[in-house]
Amino acid sequence: MRKITIFTPTFNRASTLSRLYDSLKIQTSQDFLWLIVDDGSTDDTETMVKEWMNDGIIEVSYTKQANQGKSQAHNEGVRRTMTELFTCVDSDDFLAATAVERILEYWEEHRNEDAVGILAYRDFYRSRSLTTIDSNCTKSTLFEAYTKHHLRGDTMLVYKSDIIKKYSFPSFPNEKFVPEAYLYDIIDQLGSLLILKEALYYCEYLEDGYSQNMSNLLLQNPKGYIAYIKQRLKFAKKFKQKALDTIRYTSICIASKENAYIRNAVYPVLTILTFPFGFLFFLKRYKRIN
């Protein structure tokens, strides 16, 4: 059995998926399975992937589902994972040639009972934007990496499959998105990520990608975002974080016309006290597109 599953959710990305395939063909370690969940593509994705499967250069598993969004594609990918490790690589991104080899080497060398996976660096394709973290940080939760250890930039996250398989993204009628951090915040409660200070993942944010349209995306999927914010509030330990997330909670509730948001808040009193800031945040982030 392969050691790691490289999971790719895709929707109408035939034009970029081949770049990821090319990077997987030249991996210095082939101890991986490429698991593709096609979220209802209407382009040439299926035909192209099946040609790659017939080529037999790398091991590919492909499944297609009705369009439900990345979160539900992720749930399906996790359900189908049988390897020890799991990582998600988006269909418009690609890996360094040594990525699989370095991940497996680092895992075998540094794994311990507390480790839930590995955090490696992610860089921008075409323009260097190096990820950095405190030089003495060798392990951390994802949240504390950003808030305590001065992590800057994006990351590649590799998780133990037996841990990530215990959890899934919720689903809501007529919505197709839940922030990825919903799942990462849960796993943060269970242990630390080993810090691999090398760029192994390369990304290019597209104009129609999630990252370029976040405000619109949240407004179109408010229940998923509210679930994420409420969970983060339950995990929050510091008052400042509770206040900031309450402001975010209030703003999306106003934008989505969630009338019972005070009654349903994790901290109703704090929600009332921070309402002016929540309203201002709504005006800044959502009013122009509401």
N, C-alpha and C positions, 0 to 999 in steps of 0.2 A: 504493500500500500504506500502511496505517496505520502510525503511528510506535511505538505502545506497546500491548502486550497487557495488559489487566486480567484476571487469572486468578482465578476463584472456584471453589474446591472446595465442594461442598454435599452435605449428607445430611439430609433431612427438615427443611429450613429454609424451607419455603414461607411461614411466618409472618413471617420477618424479611427474606427475600431482596428483597421489594418495596421496602424502604427503600433498599437499595443501588441498585436499578434507578432509583428516583426521583432519587437523587443523581447518577447517570450521565446521566440525561436532561437535566439542567440544567448540565452541564459547559460552561465557557466555551470550551473547545476540544474538538471532537469527533474529534480525530485519534487514536482508539483503537479497539480491538476488545475487546469483552467476551467472554471465553472461559469458559464454564461447564462444569465436569466434574461431573456428577451421580453421586455414589458410591452408586448403588443406592437412591435415595429411594423410599419407598412412599406419600408424601403427594401433594399436587397440584403438586409442583415442575415436572414435565415439561409438564403442561397449561398452567401459568402462563407458563413460559418461551417455549413455542411461540406463545402469544398475543402476547407481546412481540416475538418475531421477525416475526410477521405485521404488527404495527403499523409496523415499519420506522423507528422513531424513532432508534434507535442500532443499530450493527452488532453482532449477537450471534451467537456460534457455540456450539452446545450438543452435548454428547455424554454418553451415559449408559453406565456400566459396572457390573459386579457390585460389591457392597460390598467394598472392599479397604482402606479407611482413607485418611486425608488424604495420607499420604506417597506412595502409589501414584497417587492422583488428581493430585498435583503432578507426578509423573513423566509422566503422560499429558498434562497441560496444557503442560508444557515441550516435549514431543515435537510438539505441534500448533502451537506458536508460530512465527510467520513474521516478526514485527516486530523492530525493532532493540532495543527495550526490553521488559522483562517485570516485572510486579509482581503480588503475590498480595494480594487483598483478601477477607477471610473473609465468609461469607454472612450473618453477623449484624452486620457493620460497614458503614460507608459513607464517602464521600469529601466533602471540601469542594468547593464548586462550581468553584473555581479550580485544583483539584489537577492535572489533566492539563496545563493551560496552564503552570502554574508548573514542573512537572517538565520539560517539554520546553524551556521557556525556559532554565532553569538548566543543563540538559544541554548545550544548544547554546553557551551562554556559557562554561562552565567545563570541558567535557570535555577530557581529555588522555590520553596513552598509558597512564598508570598507573591511570586511573579505571576501576573495574569497575562503577560504578553510582552511585546516590544514596541517602543516608540522610536522610529527612525525619522530622518529629515526628508522633507519634500521641497523641491525647488521648482521655480517657474521655467518652463520651456522657452527658449529664445532669449530670456533676460534673467540674469542671475539675481536671486533674492534669497541669500543664504539664511536658513533657519539657524537660530542660536539658542543656547540655554546656559545656565551657570556651569562653569568648567568643572566644579566639584559634584555636580548632580549626576548620579549613576542610576537612580531609580526614583519614580514619582508616580502619583496618579496624574491623569491628564489635566484635571482641574488645577491641582497644585503646581503642575509644571508651568502653567500660564500665570497663576496668581502669586506663586511663592518663589519659583525658580527662574523667573524672567524669560520664559520661553517666548521666542518671537518667530513668527512665520508658521507655515503649515507643516503637517506631519503625515507620516505613513504609520498606520496602526495595525499591529499584528496581535491577534488574541488567541488564547487557548480555546480550541473549539468546544471542549466540554463545558467551559464557562459560558461562552456566548450562546450556546444552544439552550441554555436555561431561560433565556429572555427573548422577547420579541417586541417589535414596534406595535402600538395599538393601531386600530383602524377606525375610521369615522365615515359615516355615509357622505358621499359626494366630495370627499377629500382624498388627496393623493400624496400628502407630504407630512412627515413628522421630522423635526430636526434630528440629525444623527446623534447629537450630544445626549438625546433622551436615553439611548442605550449606553453610551459611554459613561454617563453619570452613575448609572446603576453599577456598572462593573468597577468603577472607582471605589465603591464601598467595600470591594472584596479583596483588593490587593494593589500592587504597584506594577507599573510598566518599567521594563529595563530600557535604559536610554542608550541607543545606538547612534552615535554622533556622526553619521554619514548620510549623504543625500543618495537615496536609493529609488526615489519616486519623482517623476517629473510631470508637471501639470501645465495646462494652458486653459485659462478660463475663457469659455466661448460666450458670445453675446447672448445666446439663448440658454445658457447654463443656469443652474441654481444660484451660484454665487453672484451672478450679475443682476439677478432679478429678485433679491431676497424680500424686499418689502412687499412687492406684488405677490410673491409666493406665500408669505405669511398671511396676507389679507385674504387670499383665496382658500387658505387652509387654517382658519383660526383655531378650530378645536384641537388640531394636532399641536399647534404652537402653545395653546393654553395648557394642554396636558404636560408638555415639556417644562414650561415655566413653573407650574404648580409642583411638579416633582422636584425641580431644582430648589424651590423654596423649602420643601420638606427636608432636603439634604443640607441646606445652608446653615452654617454655624455662626457666622459673623453678622452683626446687625447691618453693616454697610451693604453686604450682599443681599440680605433680605429686603432692604429698602430699594435697592436698584432693580431687583427682579420684580418686586411689587409694582414699581413704576412701569416696567415693561408689560406686566400682566394687565394693569389698568388700561394702558394705551391700546392694546390689541382688543380688549373687551369693548372699549368705546368704539373702535373702528369696526368691529364685527357686530355691534348692537347687541351685545350680551348683557341683558338688563339685570340679571341676578348676580352680577359679578362680585358685589360686596358680600352677599350671603354665602356665595360659593368660594370665597377667597380662603387661602390658607391662613392669612392673618387679616381678618376683617378690620380691626382697629387701625393697623398700619396702612391698610388700603385707603381708609378714609383720610388719615393724616397726610398721606403722600398724594392724594388726588390731584392737587394743582400741578404737580410735577408730571403725573401721569397724563394729564390733559395736554400739557405743553409738549410732551413727547409724542402724543397722538398727532398734534398739529404739525410737528416737524417731520414725522416719518410717514404718516398715513393719509393726512387730510388731502394732499395733492392728488392722491390716486383713489380716494374713497368715493 
